[in-house]
Amino acid sequence: MTGSPSLLRTRLFTVGIVLRSDKVLVLRRREDDDTYPGLWDSVGGHFEKDETAELCMLREVREESALRAKILKVGNLIEYRDEYGRSLAVPFLLASRSGVPVISEHDSFRWVTPGDARTLDAVPSLGMALDGFLL
């Protein structure tokens, strides 16, 4: 063998596009975040032990926004590489009909159109999830 494959840190997480009317919820990561500080993101996060993707997504929506949401659709797996390693994300399209987001892990939120979400300085998975759901 002429060389060994490079080892990449792999992050596995959920990414959720929360819809209300014709808007999507975006959250801004804190400036002291370990990855993508200060960029816009969606709800989502890492799996807990023995947790399904669906349960992870619903837990993350509640933890990060205090919203109750319903899963509308699960998208195709998102994969990309960046300076943090390899990322694998399970995308979800969700609906939330009521309530005002109460953020806990981010410093601000907005309800924006999918087009406006694409103009934000955002994490890669946000645009990829919007593309996957044709928004």
MINUKE-143592 format. One record per residue (C-alpha): residue in three letters; x, y, z; residue number from 1. Coordinates in steps of 0.05 Angstrom, whole numbers, plus 5000, padded with zeros to 4 digits. Example, Ala and Ser with C-alpha at 12.3 -4.5 7.8 and 13.67 -1.06 7.14 Angstrom:
% MINUKE-143592
<rec type="ALA" east="5246" north="4910" up="5156" seq="1"/>
<rec type="SER" east="5273" north="4979" up="5143" seq="2"/>
***
This chain:
% MINUKE-143592
<rec type="MET" east="5000" north="5000" up="5000" seq="1"/>
<rec type="THR" east="5028" north="5068" up="4981" seq="2"/>
<rec type="GLY" east="4994" north="5109" up="5034" seq="3"/>
<rec type="SER" east="4938" north="5109" up="5084" seq="4"/>
<rec type="PRO" east="4872" north="5145" up="5073" seq="5"/>
<rec type="SER" east="4866" north="5210" up="5110" seq="6"/>
<rec type="LEU" east="4823" north="5206" up="5172" seq="7"/>
<rec type="LEU" east="4767" north="5256" up="5175" seq="8"/>
<rec type="ARG" east="4726" north="5274" up="5235" seq="9"/>
<rec type="THR" east="4654" north="5257" up="5217" seq="10"/>
<rec type="ARG" east="4596" north="5295" up="5247" seq="11"/>
<rec type="LEU" east="4526" north="5264" up="5242" seq="12"/>
<rec type="PHE" east="4467" north="5309" up="5256" seq="13"/>
<rec type="THR" east="4397" north="5330" up="5237" seq="14"/>
<rec type="VAL" east="4378" north="5394" up="5202" seq="15"/>
<rec type="GLY" east="4307" north="5420" up="5204" seq="16"/>
<rec type="ILE" east="4273" north="5469" up="5159" seq="17"/>
<rec type="VAL" east="4215" north="5495" up="5201" seq="18"/>
<rec type="LEU" east="4158" north="5526" up="5160" seq="19"/>
<rec type="ARG" east="4105" north="5574" up="5182" seq="20"/>
<rec type="SER" east="4061" north="5601" up="5126" seq="21"/>
<rec type="ASP" east="4111" north="5618" up="5071" seq="22"/>
<rec type="LYS" east="4170" north="5631" up="5119" seq="23"/>
<rec type="VAL" east="4227" north="5589" up="5146" seq="24"/>
<rec type="LEU" east="4258" north="5596" up="5215" seq="25"/>
<rec type="VAL" east="4332" north="5614" up="5216" seq="26"/>
<rec type="LEU" east="4376" north="5620" up="5278" seq="27"/>
<rec type="ARG" east="4442" north="5656" up="5284" seq="28"/>
<rec type="ARG" east="4498" north="5617" up="5317" seq="29"/>
<rec type="ARG" east="4534" north="5652" up="5374" seq="30"/>
<rec type="GLU" east="4601" north="5684" up="5361" seq="31"/>
<rec type="ASP" east="4635" north="5636" up="5409" seq="32"/>
<rec type="ASP" east="4606" north="5573" up="5376" seq="33"/>
<rec type="ASP" east="4657" north="5519" up="5360" seq="34"/>
<rec type="THR" east="4635" north="5513" up="5287" seq="35"/>
<rec type="TYR" east="4610" north="5568" up="5241" seq="36"/>
<rec type="PRO" east="4608" north="5623" up="5293" seq="37"/>
<rec type="GLY" east="4561" north="5680" up="5276" seq="38"/>
<rec type="LEU" east="4529" north="5645" up="5216" seq="39"/>
<rec type="TRP" east="4456" north="5632" up="5204" seq="40"/>
<rec type="ASP" east="4431" north="5561" up="5214" seq="41"/>
<rec type="SER" east="4368" north="5520" up="5222" seq="42"/>
<rec type="VAL" east="4346" north="5479" up="5281" seq="43"/>
<rec type="GLY" east="4380" north="5412" up="5287" seq="44"/>
<rec type="GLY" east="4435" north="5377" up="5323" seq="45"/>
<rec type="HIS" east="4472" north="5314" up="5343" seq="46"/>
<rec type="PHE" east="4442" north="5248" up="5361" seq="47"/>
<rec type="GLU" east="4438" north="5223" up="5433" seq="48"/>
<rec type="LYS" east="4451" north="5150" up="5449" seq="49"/>
<rec type="ASP" east="4400" north="5103" up="5417" seq="50"/>
<rec type="GLU" east="4360" north="5161" up="5388" seq="51"/>
<rec type="THR" east="4326" north="5157" up="5321" seq="52"/>
<rec type="ALA" east="4334" north="5214" up="5271" seq="53"/>
<rec type="GLU" east="4261" north="5233" up="5279" seq="54"/>
<rec type="LEU" east="4265" north="5236" up="5355" seq="55"/>
<rec type="CYS" east="4330" north="5275" up="5351" seq="56"/>
<rec type="MET" east="4299" north="5326" up="5304" seq="57"/>
<rec type="LEU" east="4237" north="5337" up="5348" seq="58"/>
<rec type="ARG" east="4280" north="5343" up="5410" seq="59"/>
<rec type="GLU" east="4326" north="5393" up="5377" seq="60"/>
<rec type="VAL" east="4267" north="5436" up="5353" seq="61"/>
<rec type="ARG" east="4240" north="5439" up="5425" seq="62"/>
<rec type="GLU" east="4309" north="5453" up="5456" seq="63"/>
<rec type="GLU" east="4331" north="5506" up="5407" seq="64"/>
<rec type="SER" east="4266" north="5542" up="5394" seq="65"/>
<rec type="ALA" east="4214" north="5518" up="5445" seq="66"/>
<rec type="LEU" east="4167" north="5506" up="5386" seq="67"/>
<rec type="ARG" east="4125" north="5445" up="5376" seq="68"/>
<rec type="ALA" east="4133" north="5420" up="5306" seq="69"/>
<rec type="LYS" east="4106" north="5365" up="5262" seq="70"/>
<rec type="ILE" east="4151" north="5327" up="5213" seq="71"/>
<rec type="LEU" east="4124" north="5335" up="5142" seq="72"/>
<rec type="LYS" east="4180" north="5300" up="5104" seq="73"/>
<rec type="VAL" east="4248" north="5269" up="5111" seq="74"/>
<rec type="GLY" east="4297" north="5288" up="5056" seq="75"/>
<rec type="ASN" east="4357" north="5254" up="5025" seq="76"/>
<rec type="LEU" east="4421" north="5251" up="5066" seq="77"/>
<rec type="ILE" east="4466" north="5312" up="5059" seq="78"/>
<rec type="GLU" east="4541" north="5302" up="5056" seq="79"/>
<rec type="TYR" east="4596" north="5353" up="5051" seq="80"/>
<rec type="ARG" east="4667" north="5367" up="5074" seq="81"/>
<rec type="ASP" east="4693" north="5431" up="5104" seq="82"/>
<rec type="GLU" east="4748" north="5455" up="5151" seq="83"/>
<rec type="TYR" east="4713" north="5417" up="5207" seq="84"/>
<rec type="GLY" east="4715" north="5349" up="5172" seq="85"/>
<rec type="ARG" east="4661" north="5308" up="5140" seq="86"/>
<rec type="SER" east="4588" north="5324" up="5154" seq="87"/>
<rec type="LEU" east="4528" north="5278" up="5146" seq="88"/>
<rec type="ALA" east="4461" north="5310" up="5158" seq="89"/>
<rec type="VAL" east="4391" north="5281" up="5158" seq="90"/>
<rec type="PRO" east="4345" north="5336" up="5133" seq="91"/>
<rec type="PHE" east="4273" north="5346" up="5156" seq="92"/>
<rec type="LEU" east="4217" north="5391" up="5132" seq="93"/>
<rec type="LEU" east="4175" north="5411" up="5192" seq="94"/>
<rec type="ALA" east="4113" north="5453" up="5205" seq="95"/>
<rec type="SER" east="4100" north="5497" up="5265" seq="96"/>
<rec type="ARG" east="4033" north="5531" up="5270" seq="97"/>
<rec type="SER" east="4038" north="5572" up="5333" seq="98"/>
<rec type="GLY" east="4083" north="5599" up="5386" seq="99"/>
<rec type="VAL" east="4140" north="5648" up="5387" seq="100"/>
<rec type="PRO" east="4210" north="5618" up="5385" seq="101"/>
<rec type="VAL" east="4248" north="5622" up="5450" seq="102"/>
<rec type="ILE" east="4321" north="5611" up="5432" seq="103"/>
<rec type="SER" east="4370" north="5579" up="5479" seq="104"/>
<rec type="GLU" east="4432" north="5561" up="5438" seq="105"/>
<rec type="HIS" east="4433" north="5618" up="5388" seq="106"/>
<rec type="ASP" east="4435" north="5693" up="5394" seq="107"/>
<rec type="SER" east="4377" north="5712" up="5348" seq="108"/>
<rec type="PHE" east="4324" north="5685" up="5301" seq="109"/>
<rec type="ARG" east="4283" north="5708" up="5241" seq="110"/>
<rec type="TRP" east="4226" north="5682" up="5200" seq="111"/>
<rec type="VAL" east="4247" north="5693" up="5127" seq="112"/>
<rec type="THR" east="4227" north="5670" up="5058" seq="113"/>
<rec type="PRO" east="4268" north="5613" up="5030" seq="114"/>
<rec type="GLY" east="4297" north="5662" up="4979" seq="115"/>
<rec type="ASP" east="4319" north="5709" up="5034" seq="116"/>
<rec type="ALA" east="4349" north="5650" up="5073" seq="117"/>
<rec type="ARG" east="4394" north="5637" up="5013" seq="118"/>
<rec type="THR" east="4423" north="5708" up="5017" seq="119"/>
<rec type="LEU" east="4445" north="5701" up="5089" seq="120"/>
<rec type="ASP" east="4516" north="5684" up="5110" seq="121"/>
<rec type="ALA" east="4496" north="5613" up="5131" seq="122"/>
<rec type="VAL" east="4522" north="5543" up="5146" seq="123"/>
<rec type="PRO" east="4526" north="5497" up="5085" seq="124"/>
<rec type="SER" east="4470" north="5450" up="5108" seq="125"/>
<rec type="LEU" east="4418" north="5506" up="5108" seq="126"/>
<rec type="GLY" east="4422" north="5518" up="5033" seq="127"/>
<rec type="MET" east="4430" north="5444" up="5018" seq="128"/>
<rec type="ALA" east="4367" north="5427" up="5058" seq="129"/>
<rec type="LEU" east="4328" north="5483" up="5023" seq="130"/>
<rec type="ASP" east="4351" north="5456" up="4956" seq="131"/>
<rec type="GLY" east="4333" north="5385" up="4975" seq="132"/>
<rec type="PHE" east="4262" north="5405" up="4992" seq="133"/>
<rec type="LEU" east="4257" north="5450" up="4930" seq="134"/>
<rec type="LEU" east="4245" north="5513" up="4971" seq="135"/>
***
